[in-house]
Amino acid sequence: MQIRIVAISGSLRAGSLNTVLLRAASVIAPTGMSLELYDEIDRLPFFNPDLDGDEVPPAVESFRAELRGAHGLLISSPEYAHGVPGVMKNALDWLVGSTLGEIVDKPVALVNASPIATHAQASLIETLRMMSARVVADVRLTTSLKSKAYDETSLRSEPDVVRALSAAFAALESAISPENEQTA
Ligand SMILES: Cc1cc2nc3c(=O)[nH]c(=O)nc-3n(C[C@H](O)[C@H](O)[C@H](O)COP(=O)(O)O)c2cc1C
C-alpha cells in the first residue's frame, strides 16, 4: 500500500523554514510513502459560513479534495504572537463544516522548525483534536535553524531534522494501516 500524505506549511514566506522542512520531508519520506506539499492555502478566501454551502469556492473544493485523497497530514507551522498563523487557522476553519469530514479520524503529524513555538503548537493540537483529527506526532526541532541559510538539500542532512522527520513518518506509518485506510 502506498501511503499518501499531504503536507501543509503555515508560513507563506518565500524563505520559510517550515516550508523547506516539509520540502526536505518530501525527499526523505520512506519507501511506500509519498508526500505532496499543498502550497495554496493563501488562495483560500477568508472563512465565512455563508459561503460554506452545497457549493463552495473553487479553492476550497480543491483543498478539500486534496485532503480527501490523503491518508494523513504533515503540518509545520510557525508561531505568530503566541498563536497559529491566521492563514493556517483559516484553512482548518474551512474543514469544520464540511459534510465529507476530510480530516475526521485522519492521522496528523506536527513538526515544527522552531524549538520554542510551543503556544502555536499547543493551540494547533487543540483545534485539530476538536475537529476529530488524530494527532499522532508532535515533534519540534531541538535547535534553531536560523543561524544558517538552509535549503531543502542542506536541511535534510541535519541530524536533528532527520530525527524529527523520522519520528513523524514512523507515527504516520503506524497510524495508517490497511485496516483503517480512509482514503476516499
Ligand atoms: C509577526 C511575527 C510574530 C512572531 N511571533 C512569534 C512568537 O510569538 N513566538 C515565536 O516563537 N516566534 C514568533 N515569531 C518568529 C517566527 O515564528 C519564526 O521566525 C519562524 O521561523 C517563522 O517561520 P517560517 O520561517 O516558516 O516563516 C514571529 C514572527 C513574526 C514575523
The ligand as a Gaussian input file, in Angstrom:
#p B3LYP/6-31G(d) Opt

LIG

0 1
 C        4.846000      38.953000      13.343000
 C        5.658000      37.832000      13.923000
 C        5.344000      37.335000      15.172000
 C        6.079000      36.277000      15.711000
 N        5.733000      35.781000      16.929000
 C        6.397000      34.719000      17.425000
 C        6.013000      34.124000      18.662000
 O        5.074000      34.554000      19.316000
 N        6.710000      33.058000      19.105000
 C        7.764000      32.525000      18.403000
 O        8.340000      31.532000      18.845000
 N        8.158000      33.059000      17.221000
 C        7.500000      34.135000      16.727000
 N        7.876000      34.670000      15.529000
 C        9.021000      34.106000      14.828000
 C        8.585000      33.115000      13.761000
 O        7.731000      32.131000      14.271000
 C        9.826000      32.465000      13.190000
 O       10.556000      33.489000      12.535000
 C        9.566000      31.339000      12.246000
 O       10.793000      30.789000      11.832000
 C        8.861000      31.776000      11.018000
 O        8.584000      30.611000      10.290000
 P        8.982000      30.496000       8.759000
 O       10.485000      30.523000       8.700000
 O        8.427000      29.157000       8.353000
 O        8.351000      31.625000       8.024000
 C        7.170000      35.735000      14.984000
 C        7.474000      36.252000      13.721000
 C        6.735000      37.281000      13.194000
 C        7.067000      37.806000      11.820000

